[in-house]
């Protein structure tokens, strides 16, 4: 479980295919003490640490993760957002994020004003019911508030701090991003379908 509040931005060291899966080595942030089995949110994907070296840690993505996330697009030196899993004593500054990416979206537009930015993202058919104005959405692991919703798009506003401390500052039109809808919306949909 995560909050969507990014605590580090790091670089991909290497990627390598492994029997239909993908191994990804990520530069370990300064001061991070990790153990095998730890859960790390990597660009919104709940990832299990499988190997640790002096300067990096490794995660592995199975075929299902490769199918529904941007993990196949990761390349050497690409920046990724990182967040460690919550402890029960931690503050919940963002919203409850599972790291279970629902789908990917495409950046349609970026409008910058001062130090902030408004980003518009297109989502696949069938996801509008999960996205509400003033509701929460997770984009590349970052907890954000939806400012507007259209038929197949939504917009989020990023303050200067979020831009400076996440890889969202590097987005350009046409980029793919990982999307996780609000967990409450997902469960409400499941309950309504059961009736």
C-alpha positions in Angstrom: 0.0 0.0 0.0 1.3 3.5 -0.9 0.1 7.1 -0.8 1.2 8.4 -4.2 3.6 10.8 -2.6 6.9 10.3 -4.4 10.0 10.2 -2.2 12.7 9.7 -4.8 13.3 9.9 -8.5 15.9 7.5 -9.8 17.4 6.1 -13.0 17.1 2.8 -14.7 20.5 1.1 -14.7 19.7 -1.9 -17.0 16.7 -3.8 -18.4 16.9 -7.4 -19.6 14.3 -9.9 -20.8 13.9 -13.1 -18.7 11.6 -15.9 -20.1 8.7 -13.6 -21.0 9.3 -11.3 -18.0 11.5 -8.2 -17.7 14.2 -7.6 -15.1 14.8 -4.0 -14.3 17.7 -2.7 -12.3 17.2 0.7 -10.6 19.7 3.0 -9.0 19.2 2.9 -5.3 18.4 6.3 -3.8 20.9 7.7 -1.3 20.0 6.6 2.3 17.6 3.9 1.2 18.1 0.6 3.1 16.3 -2.2 1.3 15.7 -5.9 1.8 14.7 -8.6 -0.7 11.0 -8.8 -0.7 10.3 -5.1 0.0 7.5 -3.5 -2.0 8.5 -0.4 -4.0 6.1 1.7 -6.1 8.0 2.2 -9.4 6.1 4.7 -11.7 2.9 3.4 -10.1 3.7 -0.3 -10.4 3.9 -2.2 -7.1 7.3 -3.9 -7.5 9.0 -6.5 -5.4 12.7 -6.1 -4.7 14.3 -9.4 -5.9 18.0 -8.5 -5.8 20.1 -5.8 -4.2 23.6 -4.6 -5.1 25.8 -1.9 -3.7 24.3 0.8 -5.9 21.1 -0.7 -7.3 18.1 -2.9 -6.7 16.3 -5.2 -9.1 12.6 -5.9 -9.8 11.0 -8.2 -12.3 7.8 -7.7 -14.2 5.7 -10.6 -15.3 3.8 -10.7 -18.7 0.5 -9.3 -17.3 2.4 -6.3 -15.9 4.1 -5.8 -19.2 0.8 -6.0 -21.0 -1.0 -3.3 -19.0 1.7 -0.9 -17.9 4.5 1.2 -19.4 7.1 -1.2 -18.0 8.1 -2.3 -21.5 9.1 1.3 -22.4 11.7 1.5 -19.6 15.2 2.1 -20.9 18.6 2.7 -19.5 18.9 6.2 -17.8 15.1 6.7 -17.9 13.9 8.4 -14.7 11.3 6.6 -12.6 9.2 7.8 -9.6 9.8 5.8 -6.4 7.9 5.4 -3.2 8.4 2.8 -0.4 5.4 1.0 1.0 3.5 2.4 4.0 3.9 1.5 7.6 0.8 1.7 9.8 2.3 4.6 11.7 2.9 6.7 8.5 0.9 9.8 7.5 -1.5 9.4 4.5 -0.7 12.6 2.6 -2.0 11.5 -0.8 -4.6 8.9 -1.2 -4.6 5.1 -0.9 -2.6 3.7 -3.8 -2.2 0.0 -4.4 0.3 0.1 -7.1 -2.1 -2.0 -9.2 -2.0 -0.2 -12.5 -5.4 -0.3 -14.3 -4.3 0.9 -17.7 -2.1 3.4 -19.5 -3.0 6.8 -20.8 -1.6 9.2 -23.4 -0.6 12.8 -22.7 -2.7 15.0 -25.0 -1.6 18.4 -23.8 0.6 20.2 -21.3 -0.1 23.8 -20.4 2.6 25.5 -18.3 1.9 28.6 -16.2 4.5 30.0 -13.9 5.9 27.0 -12.1 2.8 24.8 -12.4 1.3 22.8 -15.2 -2.0 21.4 -16.4 -1.7 18.0 -18.0 -4.5 16.5 -20.1 -4.4 12.7 -20.4 -6.5 10.4 -22.7 -7.7 7.1 -21.3 -9.1 4.0 -23.0 -12.8 3.3 -23.3 -14.6 2.1 -20.2 -12.6 4.1 -17.6 -14.7 7.3 -17.5 -16.9 5.8 -14.7 -13.9 5.6 -12.4 -12.7 9.2 -12.9 -14.5 12.0 -11.2 -13.9 15.8 -11.1 -12.1 16.6 -7.8 -11.5 12.8 -7.3 -8.2 11.1 -7.0 -6.1 9.4 -9.7 -2.6 8.1 -9.7 -0.4 9.0 -12.7 3.0 7.2 -12.8 2.7 6.6 -9.1 1.8 10.2 -8.2 -1.4 11.0 -6.3 -3.2 13.8 -8.1 -6.6 15.5 -8.1 -8.7 15.5 -11.2 -9.6 19.0 -12.3 -11.7 18.3 -15.4 -13.1 15.2 -17.1 -14.2 14.7 -20.7 -15.5 11.8 -22.7 -12.2 10.1 -23.0 -9.8 12.5 -21.1 -9.1 14.1 -17.8 -6.9 16.9 -16.6 -4.7 17.3 -13.5 -2.9 20.3 -12.2 0.6 20.0 -10.9 2.1 22.4 -8.5 5.7 23.5 -8.7 6.8 21.1 -5.9 5.3 18.0 -7.7 6.9 19.0 -11.0 10.3 19.5 -9.3 10.2 16.2 -7.4 8.7 13.7 -9.9 9.4 12.5 -13.4 6.2 14.2 -14.5 8.3 17.3 -15.3 9.7 15.4 -18.2 6.4 14.5 -19.9 5.8 15.6 -23.5 2.7 15.3 -25.7 2.2 11.7 -26.8 4.0 10.1 -23.8 2.4 7.0 -22.2 1.7 7.1 -18.5 0.5 4.5 -16.0 -2.9 5.1 -14.5 -4.5 3.7 -11.3 -8.0 4.8 -10.6 -9.2 5.5 -7.1 -9.6 2.2 -5.2 -13.0 3.2 -3.8 -14.4 3.8 -7.3 -13.1 0.3 -8.4 -14.8 -1.4 -5.4 -18.1 0.6 -5.8 -18.2 -0.6 -9.5 -17.7 -4.2 -8.4 -20.5 -3.9 -5.7 -23.0 -2.3 -8.2 -22.3 -5.1 -10.8 -23.1 -7.7 -8.2 -26.7 -6.4 -7.7 
